[in-house]
Amino acid sequence: MMTKSFALILSIMFFCLFSNLLKAQVSPNSCPITTVTDYQKAWNGLGTQCSEFKVAKNLYGSIAFLTKDEAVANTPVYIYPKGFQFAWVAGSENLERYLLWRHKYGDKPELSIQINRYAGLPDSLVIGRTDIYLTVIDYSIGDTSVINPEIFVPTAAFWFNKFRNLYDITAPLEVQKTLAFNDPNFAMSTPYTMVPIDPVKNYTAITGAILKSPDANKCDISNYQCLSISHRTVNDQNCRAWQTVKNGLSIYDPYDAGSTTAACAKAFNNYLNGRIPTASEYRAMINICQDVNPCNTFQGFGYNPSYSEPLNSNYSEHFTGTEFIVPNNDLQNMYKANKVIFIKLPDVH
């Protein structure tokens, strides 16, 4: 028969064992990050022992080129150039990866190279610049855990809906399906297939445009051209239509000061003059008017032909983290409310 003292000893031993098992399930080196202040501290704390970072879903990140006044919100500051209606941001998974790289590389140029590649930027755009910042934004509403409902996944359906509702640009269903499924032969009996999906090859298949050089930045529309000068094939016709829109809208590119997505969309409507656009025309329009470039996947994931970890590894590594679309609003008020931070990234020379 078990004595009371022996039973008590067994109970204590069981409690200790159970407590240790519970502790083992939660990594003592896991660091939760729920605010931009938390993120800044984690970024600065190079001596911390965090083995992993758990960034909350309300935090998003983007790369911005800022002046010193913009970096402290003394003047209006935007994620993208002011003329864009929408801006691209990355999800919390990207922010977690950036912190791991920060602790690995410190302030070395490799930190900027890795982050910018993962964010979709080519090395040529990064080297020599001294104004590159990581923007971290808290899109929770007030002090709640509710996320701003104006955050969207940039699928093809999203762009069709926005450009129809905001700018009265309507694409026929066939065009929508062509872009949504990255299939120029969607309505034909011989479907185009690409496994895994290659956004650059799909861009070429839909528009007919090809890279000017194999070494050119594959995400930049200016590096694409039409090869043939004839109109004898469908591909030639697609490319000529793409090129006409590309050249015609170039003066309305929101990257240029004074232009806007709205002005660009209006110019496209004037060009159409009441008719419906083809898939190649529509693809050129969203490329110029809203930076939906040749590397866009329409799947909610980033893509950069220049990125893989380790370099030259499996093709799937070129597909990076989750990406989202947000209104390109002035961030000054959010900065004052401690909802935004701007982190200067190391210069790359």
C-alpha positions in Angstrom: 0.0 0.0 0.0 1.4 3.4 -1.1 2.1 5.8 1.8 0.9 9.4 1.6 4.5 10.7 1.7 5.5 8.4 -1.2 2.5 9.5 -3.2 3.4 13.1 -2.6 6.9 12.5 -3.9 5.6 10.9 -7.0 3.2 13.8 -7.6 6.1 16.3 -7.3 8.3 14.3 -9.7 5.4 14.1 -12.2 4.7 17.8 -12.0 8.4 18.7 -12.6 8.6 16.3 -15.5 5.4 17.7 -17.1 6.6 21.3 -16.6 9.9 20.5 -18.3 8.1 18.9 -21.2 6.0 22.0 -21.7 9.0 24.2 -21.6 10.7 22.1 -24.2 7.9 22.7 -26.6 8.5 26.5 -26.5 11.9 27.6 -27.7 13.5 29.9 -25.1 15.2 31.7 -27.9 12.0 32.5 -29.9 11.4 36.2 -29.9 7.8 37.5 -30.6 7.6 40.9 -32.5 4.2 42.6 -32.6 5.1 46.3 -33.1 7.5 48.3 -35.2 9.2 49.2 -31.9 9.8 45.5 -31.2 11.2 45.2 -34.7 13.6 48.1 -34.3 14.8 46.6 -31.0 15.3 43.2 -32.6 17.2 44.9 -35.5 19.5 46.8 -33.2 20.0 43.9 -30.8 22.9 42.2 -32.6 24.0 40.6 -29.3 20.6 38.9 -28.6 20.3 35.1 -28.5 17.2 34.8 -30.6 17.3 31.6 -32.7 14.1 32.6 -34.5 11.8 35.6 -34.8 8.1 35.5 -34.8 6.9 38.6 -36.6 3.1 39.3 -36.2 0.9 39.3 -39.2 0.1 43.0 -38.8 3.6 44.0 -39.7 4.6 44.5 -43.4 7.8 45.7 -45.1 8.9 47.4 -48.2 12.0 48.9 -49.7 12.0 52.7 -50.3 14.4 55.2 -51.6 14.1 58.2 -49.2 15.7 61.6 -48.6 16.9 62.3 -45.0 13.8 64.4 -44.4 11.5 61.7 -45.6 13.3 59.1 -43.4 12.2 61.1 -40.3 8.8 62.1 -41.8 9.6 65.8 -41.8 8.0 65.9 -45.3 5.3 63.7 -46.9 6.7 60.2 -47.3 5.3 57.3 -49.4 6.2 53.7 -49.9 6.2 54.1 -53.6 6.7 57.4 -55.6 3.7 59.6 -54.8 2.0 59.2 -58.2 1.3 55.5 -57.7 -2.2 54.6 -56.6 -1.0 51.4 -54.9 2.3 50.2 -53.3 3.8 46.8 -53.0 4.7 45.4 -49.5 6.0 42.1 -48.2 4.5 40.0 -45.4 5.8 39.0 -42.0 7.7 36.0 -43.3 10.0 38.4 -45.2 10.6 40.5 -42.1 11.6 37.5 -40.2 14.1 36.5 -42.8 15.5 40.1 -42.9 16.2 39.9 -39.2 18.1 36.6 -39.5 20.2 38.2 -42.2 20.8 41.3 -40.1 22.2 39.1 -37.3 24.3 37.2 -39.8 25.8 40.1 -41.8 25.5 43.0 -39.4 26.2 46.3 -41.3 28.0 44.6 -44.2 26.9 45.3 -47.8 25.8 41.7 -48.0 22.8 42.6 -45.9 21.5 45.1 -48.4 22.2 42.7 -51.3 20.3 39.8 -49.7 17.3 41.9 -48.6 17.0 43.8 -51.9 17.2 40.7 -54.0 14.6 39.0 -51.8 12.4 42.1 -52.2 12.7 41.8 -56.0 15.3 44.5 -56.8 18.2 43.9 -59.2 21.7 44.5 -58.0 22.1 47.3 -60.6 19.5 49.4 -58.8 21.2 48.9 -55.4 24.9 49.4 -56.1 26.1 52.9 -55.5 22.9 54.2 -53.8 23.0 55.7 -50.3 19.2 56.2 -49.8 17.8 52.7 -49.4 15.6 52.1 -46.4 13.6 49.1 -45.1 10.2 50.4 -44.3 8.3 48.5 -41.6 4.6 49.3 -41.2 2.0 48.3 -38.6 -1.3 47.9 -40.4 -3.3 47.0 -37.3 -6.2 49.3 -36.6 -5.6 51.5 -33.6 -4.6 49.3 -30.6 -6.5 46.3 -31.8 -5.3 43.2 -33.6 -7.6 43.8 -36.5 -5.7 44.3 -39.8 -6.5 47.1 -42.2 -9.0 45.7 -44.8 -7.3 47.6 -47.6 -4.5 45.0 -47.9 -4.9 42.7 -50.9 -3.1 39.9 -52.6 -2.1 41.1 -56.1 -3.8 38.5 -58.2 -4.8 39.2 -61.8 -8.4 39.3 -60.6 -7.4 42.1 -58.2 -6.0 44.3 -60.9 -8.9 43.7 -63.3 -11.3 44.7 -60.5 -9.4 47.8 -59.4 -8.7 49.2 -62.9 -12.4 48.6 -63.8 -13.8 50.3 -60.7 -11.3 53.2 -60.4 -10.5 53.9 -64.1 -13.3 52.3 -66.1 -10.9 50.0 -68.0 -12.7 46.8 -68.7 -10.9 43.7 -70.0 -13.0 40.9 -71.6 -13.2 37.6 -69.9 -10.7 36.0 -72.4 -8.1 38.6 -71.6 -8.7 38.1 -67.8 -8.2 34.4 -68.1 -5.1 34.7 -70.3 -3.3 36.8 -67.7 -4.7 35.0 -64.7 -3.6 31.6 -66.0 -0.5 33.0 -67.7 -1.6 31.2 -70.8 -1.6 32.9 -74.2 -3.4 29.9 -75.8 -6.1 29.6 -73.2 -9.0 29.7 -75.7 -7.2 27.3 -78.0 -7.0 23.5 -78.1 -3.3 23.4 -77.3 -2.8 25.0 -73.9 0.5 26.6 -73.0 2.1 25.0 -69.9 5.0 26.0 -67.8 5.9 24.0 -64.8 7.1 25.5 -62.6 5.6 28.9 -63.6 8.2 31.2 -65.0 6.8 34.8 -64.9 9.4 36.1 -67.4 8.6 33.4 -70.0 4.9 33.9 -69.4 5.4 37.7 -70.0 7.2 37.0 -73.3 4.5 34.4 -74.3 1.7 36.9 -73.7 3.2 40.0 -75.1 5.5 38.6 -77.8 8.3 40.8 -76.4 11.8 39.3 -75.8 14.8 40.3 -73.7 17.3 42.5 -75.5 20.1 40.7 -73.8 20.3 37.5 -71.7 22.2 39.5 -69.1 19.6 42.3 -68.9 17.4 42.9 -65.9 14.5 40.6 -66.6 12.1 42.6 -64.4 12.5 45.9 -66.3 10.1 46.5 -69.2 12.7 48.7 -70.9 14.9 45.6 -71.5 12.2 44.0 -73.7 11.7 44.5 -77.5 9.9 43.1 -80.5 12.1 40.9 -82.6 10.2 40.9 -86.0 9.0 43.9 -88.0 6.3 41.9 -89.8 2.6 41.5 -88.7 2.2 38.1 -90.3 1.9 36.1 -87.1 -0.2 36.6 -84.0 2.9 36.9 -81.9 4.1 39.8 -84.0 0.8 41.5 -83.7 0.7 41.0 -80.0 4.2 42.5 -79.6 3.4 45.5 -81.9 0.4 46.3 -79.7 2.4 45.9 -76.5 5.1 48.2 -77.9 2.6 50.8 -79.0 1.1 50.9 -75.4 4.6 50.8 -73.8 5.9 53.7 -75.9 2.7 55.7 -75.7 2.3 55.5 -71.9 6.0 56.0 -71.1 5.4 59.8 -70.5 2.7 58.8 -68.0 4.9 56.5 -66.0 4.3 57.3 -62.3 8.0 56.8 -61.6 8.4 60.1 -63.5 7.7 63.2 -61.4 4.3 64.7 -61.9 2.6 61.6 -63.4 0.1 59.3 -61.7 -1.6 55.9 -62.1 -4.8 57.8 -62.8 -3.3 59.9 -65.6 -1.7 56.8 -67.1 -5.0 54.9 -67.0 -6.8 57.8 -68.7 -4.2 57.9 -71.5 -4.7 54.2 -72.0 -8.5 54.7 -72.2 -7.9 57.5 -74.8 -5.7 55.1 -76.8 -8.4 52.4 -76.8 -11.1 54.9 -77.9 -13.9 52.7 -76.8 -12.7 49.3 -77.9 -11.6 46.5 -75.6 -7.9 45.9 -75.0 -6.0 42.8 -76.0 -4.0 40.8 -73.4 -0.7 42.2 -74.6 -2.0 45.8 -74.4 -3.5 45.3 -71.0 -0.2 43.7 -69.7 1.8 46.7 -71.0 -0.7 49.1 -69.3 -0.5 47.6 -65.8 3.2 47.3 -66.2 3.7 51.1 -66.9 0.8 52.4 -64.8 1.2 50.4 -61.6 4.6 48.6 -61.8 3.2 45.2 -62.4 6.5 44.2 -64.0 7.5 41.1 -66.0 8.5 39.3 -62.8 5.0 39.6 -61.3 3.6 36.1 -60.6 -0.1 37.1 -60.1 0.1 34.4 -57.3 0.9 36.6 -54.3 4.5 35.6 -54.2 7.6 37.6 -55.1 10.0 36.5 -57.9 13.5 37.6 -58.7 15.6 35.7 -61.3 18.7 37.2 -59.5 17.8 35.6 -56.1 18.4 32.1 -54.8 19.8 30.9 -51.6 22.3 29.4 -51.9 23.0 31.1 -55.2 22.3 29.0 -58.3 20.2 26.5 -56.2 16.8 25.0 -57.1 14.7 27.1 -59.5 11.9 27.4 -56.9 14.2 29.5 -54.8 13.7 32.4 -57.2 10.1 32.6 -55.8 10.5 34.6 -52.6 8.1 35.6 -49.8 4.4 36.7 -49.8 3.6 40.1 -51.3 0.6 42.4 -50.9 -0.9 45.6 -52.3 -1.8 48.6 -50.1 -2.9 52.1 -50.9 0.1 54.4 -51.5 -0.8 56.9 -48.8 1.3 59.5 -47.0 2.9 57.8 -44.0 3.5 60.9 -41.9 0.5 60.3 -39.5 1.4 56.7 -39.1 5.0 57.6 -38.3 3.8 60.0 -35.6 1.6 57.2 -34.2 4.6 54.9 -34.0 3.2 52.7 -36.7 6.1 53.1 -39.1 9.9 52.9 -38.9 12.5 53.5 -41.6 15.7 51.5 -41.2 18.7 52.6 -43.2 20.3 49.7 -45.1 24.1 49.5 -45.6 25.4 51.1 -48.8 26.7 48.9 -51.5 29.6 50.2 -53.5 
